[in-house]
Amino acid sequence: MAGGRLWSAAHPRLADACLAALLVLLVLPTLVIRNPEFPGSPDGWSLAVFALAAAALVFRREQPLRVWAFATVAGVAGVLQSDGSIVLAATTCVALYTVGSRLPLRSVVLASVVSGVAYTLASVVAEGDWLDDRGVPGLQTFAWSAAASAVGVAVRSHRATLAAAEARALQAELTREDEAERRVSDERLRIARELHDVVAHHISIVNVQAGVARHLLDADPDQARAALDLVRDASKTVLSEMSTVVGLLRTAGEEAPTDPTPGMARVGELADSIRQAGLDLTWTVSGELAGLPAIHDLTAYRVVQETLTNALRYGTGAATMVVDSRPEGVSIEVRNEVGRNGRHRSGGGHGLIGMRERVDAVRGRLAAGPEPDGAYRVSVLIPRDPA
């Protein structure tokens, strides 16, 4: 049956021509029996009009309503000529099936009623009486018309259901691919932010301390040695944190790093390292920092790290930081003098972009920019709500 449907869809005209020929062959014996004057020969007029109605079925897919009207007129004419042979309504039933499968329900109901009434009246006229031994002549055509139309409507509904299911499956497939691409893109951005935050902070320390060591190498070897120790510690830290980030890209079977994810619990260590790098940092913490969701805790830590790194790189060497833990979240404010040269970048660079992306991802708020007094201020609120 599936092969037949595929062949019919590929050759619609040929399939309908075969259907028309089959109907003629099925009706031909009935027309022979109903010709009493010439036993064994068909009723020529009835056969002619039925053949014309059957031939019109070849165009039923393109013009369903017109084919139905022609088949009904031809069928009624045949019934009148053949003394009420209702079998001539076969082409009309096929046309009604096509109408039901392709046209709106209102047109289907109207066509069914018109067909039933037309064939019933034609049968009454052909029989010469409103009643015969079985009741009203041709009344059964109503049932045939309704059945043919109902089958057509059912087929149309089934096709619509299949088409909708296929469309949903296709949409789901496309959505799945888009979702996979989006997740890959989001993960790529997240890893890029992690690498930037880790590398930028510690390489800034390495750069500053390497300059200090070079400057004091001859004048104060002990101080230069201390600066080089900071360079070594910073490089070890950046390697360790990069190993943690890159560990996210490991394949199955490789050993993943076990270092804990940085959070606000380590903000003291971060402040000490930035002080050792040369930033005169004054900072205070109020409230309890524990209780933040993991991603919010990491976001707050990275914001502090990036902000202090920028203060070290672009400021005049001094900064203040206030961390305030509130019921709605953790507030972080960092101010540093940028001097008259205004080297602090307010909009460019990937650091501030990365901070905004991190804060937006946790539904937080970030404000950054120069103040009228010449300081650069970064204010962030990281909410506690994981939503």
NORURUR-V9408 format. One record per pair of residues at least 24 apart in sequence whose ideal C-beta (glycine too) atoms are under 10 Angstrom apart, sorted by sequence separation. I is the first residue (numbers start at 1). J is the second residue. D is the distance in whole Angstrom. If there is no record, write none. Layout:
# NORURUR-V9408
i=<I/I>
j=<J/J>
d=<D/D>
This chain:
# NORURUR-V9408
i=<27/49/50/53/67/68/71/72/92/116/117/206/207/209/210/265/310/311/312/314/315/316/344/346/356/358/359/362/363/49/50/52/53/67/68/70/71/116/117/119/120/205/206/209/264/265/283/300/307/311/314/316/344/355/362/24/48/49/52/68/69/89/92/115/116/119/205/206/208/263/264/304/307/308/310/311/344/352/23/24/27/49/50/51/67/68/71/89/92/115/116/118/206/207/263/265/281/303/307/311/314/316/332/23/46/49/50/67/68/116/117/205/206/264/304/306/307/308/310/314/315/316/342/24/25/46/48/49/66/68/89/112/113/115/116/202/205/206/263/279/300/303/307/314/315/20/21/23/24/48/49/65/68/69/89/112/115/116/204/205/274/279/281/300/304/313/314/346/20/23/24/46/47/49/60/64/67/68/88/114/115/202/203/263/266/270/274/277/280/281/299/300/301/303/313/314/344/345/22/45/46/49/50/64/67/112/113/202/203/205/206/237/264/265/273/277/279/300/313/332/338/342/344/20/21/45/46/48/49/64/65/86/89/112/113/115/201/202/205/261/263/264/267/271/275/279/292/296/297/311/329/338/343/20/21/23/46/57/60/64/65/86/88/89/111/112/115/202/261/263/264/267/270/274/278/279/289/291/296/310/329/330/331/332/333/334/337/340/342/344/19/20/43/45/46/47/50/53/56/60/63/64/68/84/112/202/203/262/263/264/266/270/273/274/277/280/290/310/314/329/339/20/45/46/53/54/55/64/86/112/113/201/202/237/261/262/263/264/265/279/280/281/282/283/284/285/286/287/289/329/335/337/338/17/20/44/45/46/50/53/54/57/60/61/64/65/86/109/111/112/201/202/261/263/264/267/271/274/275/279/280/281/282/283/284/285/286/287/288/292/337/338/16/17/19/20/43/50/53/57/60/64/65/84/85/108/111/112/200/202/262/263/266/267/270/274/279/280/281/282/283/284/285/286/287/292/313/335/337/338/16/19/43/46/49/50/52/53/56/60/64/68/72/76/79/84/198/199/202/234/262/263/266/270/278/279/280/281/282/283/284/285/286/287/291/310/336/337/16/17/18/20/43/50/51/54/61/62/68/75/79/83/84/86/108/109/112/198/201/202/233/261/262/264/279/280/281/282/283/284/285/286/287/335/336/16/17/19/46/47/50/53/57/60/61/79/80/81/84/85/108/198/267/289/310/334/335/336/16/43/46/49/53/60/65/69/72/76/79/80/84/107/108/198/199/234/262/288/309/310/334/335/336/15/16/64/68/72/75/76/79/80/83/84/198/199/230/233/234/262/287/334/335/14/16/64/68/71/75/78/79/82/83/84/105/108/109/197/198/287/306/307/333/334/335/13/16/43/65/69/73/76/77/80/81/83/108/274/285/286/306/307/310/333/334/12/13/15/65/68/69/72/76/79/80/100/103/195/198/199/230/231/305/306/332/333/334/31/35/36/64/68/72/75/76/79/194/195/198/229/230/274/332/333/12/13/34/78/79/84/93/96/100/101/105/108/194/197/230/306/307/331/332/333/12/13/34/76/89/92/96/99/100/103/227/306/331/332/12/34/72/76/96/97/98/99/100/101/102/103/194/195/226/227/271/305/330/331/332/16/27/31/34/86/89/93/96/97/98/100/101/105/194/195/227/283/303/329/330/331/30/33/86/89/92/93/96/97/100/101/193/194/271/302/303/306/329/330/34/84/86/92/95/96/97/99/100/101/102/103/192/281/282/302/303/328/329/330/31/84/86/90/93/94/96/97/98/99/100/101/102/191/194/267/328/329/330/30/86/89/93/96/97/100/101/190/191/281/303/320/326/328/329/30/31/89/92/93/96/97/100/101/267/280/299/302/303/319/328/329/30/31/95/97/98/100/101/102/191/279/302/318/319/320/321/322/323/324/325/326/327/328/27/29/30/79/86/90/93/94/97/101/190/191/299/300/310/316/326/79/89/93/264/299/300/316/319/325/27/30/298/299/315/26/27/187/264/299/303/307/315/76/79/187/296/299/300/314/27/295/296/299/303/23/26/27/198/298/300/197/212/267/296/297/299/311/24/75/208/212/264/295/296/310/23/24/209/211/295/296/311/23/194/205/208/209/264/296/310/201/205/208/209/293/307/23/204/207/208/292/307/308/20/23/202/205/206/208/307/19/201/205/306/307/72/201/204/205/307/20/204/205/304/19/202/204/303/201/304/303/16/303/300/299/300/301/16/300/299/298/297/296/295/296/64/296/293/296/292/293/296/292/293/295/292/293/294/291/293/292/293/197/201/201/202/194/197/198/201/204/205/208/190/197/200/201/204/207/208/193/196/197/200/203/204/207/198/201/202/204/205/194/197/201/204/205/193/197/200/201/204/208/196/200/203/204/201/197/201/193/200/264/200/200/201/200/196/197/196/197/200/196/193/196/197/192/193/196/197/195/196/193/194/193/197/192/193/190/193/194/189/192/193/190/189/190/193/189/186/190/189/186>
j=<51/73/74/77/91/92/95/96/116/140/141/230/231/233/234/289/334/335/336/338/339/340/368/370/380/382/383/386/387/74/75/77/78/92/93/95/96/141/142/144/145/230/231/234/289/290/308/325/332/336/339/341/369/380/387/50/74/75/78/94/95/115/118/141/142/145/231/232/234/289/290/330/333/334/336/337/370/378/50/51/54/76/77/78/94/95/98/116/119/142/143/145/233/234/290/292/308/330/334/338/341/343/359/51/74/77/78/95/96/144/145/233/234/292/332/334/335/336/338/342/343/344/370/53/54/75/77/78/95/97/118/141/142/144/145/231/234/235/292/308/329/332/336/343/344/50/51/53/54/78/79/95/98/99/119/142/145/146/234/235/304/309/311/330/334/343/344/376/51/54/55/77/78/80/91/95/98/99/119/145/146/233/234/294/297/301/305/308/311/312/330/331/332/334/344/345/375/376/54/77/78/81/82/96/99/144/145/234/235/237/238/269/296/297/305/309/311/332/345/364/370/374/376/53/54/78/79/81/82/97/98/119/122/145/146/148/234/235/238/294/296/297/300/304/308/312/325/329/330/344/362/371/376/54/55/57/80/91/94/98/99/120/122/123/145/146/149/236/295/297/298/301/304/308/312/313/323/325/330/344/363/364/365/366/367/368/371/374/376/378/54/55/78/80/81/82/85/88/91/95/98/99/103/119/147/237/238/297/298/299/301/305/308/309/312/315/325/345/349/364/374/56/81/82/89/90/91/100/122/148/149/237/238/273/297/298/299/300/301/315/316/317/318/319/320/321/322/323/325/365/371/373/374/54/57/81/82/83/87/90/91/94/97/98/101/102/123/146/148/149/238/239/298/300/301/304/308/311/312/316/317/318/319/320/321/322/323/324/325/329/374/375/54/55/57/58/81/88/91/95/98/102/103/122/123/146/149/150/238/240/300/301/304/305/308/312/317/318/319/320/321/322/323/324/325/330/351/373/375/376/55/58/82/85/88/89/91/92/95/99/103/107/111/115/118/123/237/238/241/273/301/302/305/309/317/318/319/320/321/322/323/324/325/326/330/349/375/376/56/57/58/60/83/90/91/94/101/102/108/115/119/123/124/126/148/149/152/238/241/242/273/301/302/304/319/320/321/322/323/324/325/326/327/375/376/57/58/60/87/88/91/94/98/101/102/120/121/122/125/126/149/239/308/330/351/375/376/377/58/85/88/91/95/102/107/111/114/118/121/122/126/149/150/240/241/276/304/330/351/352/376/377/378/58/59/107/111/115/118/119/122/123/126/127/241/242/273/276/277/305/330/377/378/58/60/108/112/115/119/122/123/126/127/128/149/152/153/241/242/331/350/351/377/378/379/58/61/88/110/114/118/121/122/125/126/128/153/319/330/331/351/352/355/378/379/58/59/61/111/114/115/118/122/125/126/146/149/241/244/245/276/277/351/352/378/379/380/78/82/83/111/115/119/122/123/126/241/242/245/276/277/321/379/380/60/61/82/126/127/132/141/144/148/149/153/156/242/245/278/354/355/379/380/381/61/62/83/125/138/141/145/148/149/152/276/355/380/381/62/84/122/126/146/147/148/149/150/151/152/153/244/245/276/277/321/355/380/381/382/67/78/82/85/137/140/144/147/148/149/151/152/156/245/246/278/334/354/380/381/382/82/85/138/141/144/145/148/149/152/153/245/246/323/354/355/358/381/382/87/137/139/145/148/149/150/152/153/154/155/156/245/334/335/355/356/381/382/383/85/138/140/144/147/148/150/151/152/153/154/155/156/245/248/321/382/383/384/85/141/144/148/151/152/155/156/245/246/336/358/375/381/383/384/86/87/145/148/149/152/153/156/157/323/336/355/358/359/375/384/385/87/88/152/154/155/157/158/159/248/336/359/375/376/377/378/379/380/381/382/383/384/385/85/87/88/137/144/148/151/152/155/159/248/249/357/358/368/374/384/138/148/152/323/358/359/375/378/384/87/90/358/359/375/87/88/248/325/360/364/368/376/138/141/249/358/361/362/376/90/358/359/362/366/87/90/91/262/362/364/262/277/332/361/362/364/376/90/141/274/278/330/361/362/376/90/91/276/278/362/363/378/91/262/273/276/277/332/364/378/270/274/277/278/362/376/93/274/277/278/362/377/378/91/94/273/276/277/279/378/91/273/277/378/379/145/274/277/278/380/94/278/279/378/94/277/279/378/277/380/380/94/382/380/380/381/382/98/382/382/382/382/382/382/383/152/384/382/385/382/383/386/383/384/386/384/385/386/384/386/386/387/298/302/304/305/298/301/302/305/308/309/312/295/302/305/306/309/312/313/299/302/303/306/309/310/313/305/308/309/311/312/302/305/309/312/313/302/306/309/310/313/317/306/310/313/314/312/309/313/306/313/382/349/350/351/351/349/350/350/351/354/351/350/353/354/350/351/354/355/354/355/353/354/354/358/354/355/354/357/358/354/357/358/357/357/358/361/358/357/361/361/361>
d=<9/9/7/9/9/7/4/9/10/9/9/8/9/9/10/7/9/9/9/6/8/10/9/6/10/9/10/8/7/5/7/10/8/10/10/8/9/5/8/9/10/7/5/7/4/7/9/10/8/4/9/9/9/8/10/7/9/8/9/9/8/7/9/7/4/8/8/9/10/8/8/10/9/7/8/9/7/9/8/6/8/9/10/10/9/4/10/9/7/8/8/10/10/10/9/10/7/10/4/9/9/9/10/9/10/5/6/5/6/8/9/9/5/7/6/10/10/9/10/9/8/10/7/10/10/10/10/4/9/10/9/10/8/9/5/10/4/6/7/7/9/6/9/5/7/10/10/9/5/9/9/9/7/10/5/8/4/7/9/9/9/9/8/5/7/8/4/8/8/5/9/9/9/10/9/7/7/5/9/9/9/9/8/8/10/7/9/9/10/9/10/10/10/9/9/7/9/9/9/8/5/7/9/9/9/10/8/5/9/9/8/10/9/8/10/9/6/6/10/10/7/8/4/9/8/7/8/10/9/9/9/7/9/4/9/9/9/7/9/7/9/6/8/8/10/5/9/8/9/8/9/10/10/4/9/8/10/6/7/4/6/9/9/10/8/6/9/9/9/4/9/7/6/5/7/10/7/8/8/7/10/9/9/9/9/9/10/8/9/10/8/6/9/10/6/9/9/8/7/6/10/5/9/9/9/6/7/8/6/10/7/6/9/8/6/10/9/8/10/7/7/8/5/4/10/8/9/9/9/8/10/9/4/8/8/6/10/5/9/7/9/10/8/8/8/9/8/8/5/9/7/9/7/9/5/10/8/9/9/9/5/6/9/7/8/9/6/9/10/4/8/9/6/8/6/6/8/8/10/10/6/8/8/7/8/8/7/6/5/8/6/7/10/8/6/6/7/5/4/7/4/5/7/7/9/10/7/9/10/10/10/5/10/9/7/6/6/4/5/5/4/6/5/5/3/7/9/9/6/5/10/9/5/7/8/10/9/8/8/9/6/9/8/9/9/4/9/6/8/7/5/10/10/10/7/7/7/7/7/7/7/8/7/7/10/8/6/8/10/8/10/9/9/8/9/9/9/10/10/8/6/9/8/10/10/8/10/6/9/9/8/9/8/8/6/9/6/9/7/9/8/9/9/5/6/5/5/9/9/10/7/9/8/10/8/10/10/10/8/8/5/10/10/7/6/10/7/8/5/8/6/10/8/9/7/8/7/5/10/5/4/10/9/9/9/9/10/10/7/8/9/5/9/9/8/9/6/5/8/6/4/9/5/5/4/7/8/8/8/8/8/7/8/9/6/10/10/9/7/9/6/7/7/9/9/7/10/9/6/9/10/9/7/5/9/6/7/10/10/9/8/8/8/6/8/9/6/9/10/9/5/9/9/7/8/9/8/9/7/9/10/6/4/9/5/10/10/9/8/9/5/10/10/8/8/5/9/9/8/10/9/8/8/8/9/6/8/7/6/9/7/10/7/8/9/9/6/10/10/9/9/8/7/9/7/9/9/9/9/7/8/8/5/10/6/10/7/10/8/8/6/9/4/9/9/5/7/8/9/9/10/10/9/9/9/7/7/8/8/10/9/6/9/9/7/10/8/5/7/10/10/7/6/8/9/5/9/5/10/7/4/9/5/8/9/9/9/9/7/8/9/9/6/5/8/7/4/7/2/7/10/9/10/8/6/9/5/5/9/6/10/7/8/5/9/6/4/9/10/9/10/9/10/8/10/8/5/8/7/7/7/9/8/7/9/6/6/9/8/5/7/6/8/9/10/4/8/7/6/6/4/9/4/8/5/9/8/9/7/9/8/6/5/10/8/8/8/9/7/9/7/9/7/10/9/6/7/9/7/8/5/8/10/10/10/10/10/10/6/8/10/10/9/10/9/10/10/9/10/10/7/8/9/10/9/9/8/10/9/10/8/8/9/7/10/9/9/10/9/7/9/10/8/5/9/10/10/9/6/10/8/7/9/9/7/8/9/10/9/8/7/10/9/9/10/7/9/8/6/9/10/5/8/10/7/9/9/9/9/9/9/9/10/10/7/8/10/9/10/7/7/8/5/8/6/9/8/9/6/9/9/6/10/7/10/6/9/8/8/8/7/5/7/8/9/10/9/9/5/10/10/10/8/7/8/8/9/9/5/10/8/4/9/10/10/8/7/8/8/9/10/9/10/7/9/10/8/9/9/5/9/7/8/9/10/10/9/5/6/10/8/5/10/7/9/7/10/9/7/9/7/9/7/8/6/8/9/7/4/9/10/10/9/10/9/9/9/9/5/9/8/7/10/5/8/7/5/9/8/10/9/9/7/9/9/8/8/8/9/10/8/8/6/4/6/10/7/6/6/10/5/10/8/9/10/10/9/8/10/9/8/9/9/8/10/6/10/10/6/8/9/7/8/9/7/8/9/6/9/10/10/9/9/4/9/8/9/10/6/10/9/10/6/9/7/9/9/10/10/8/9/9>
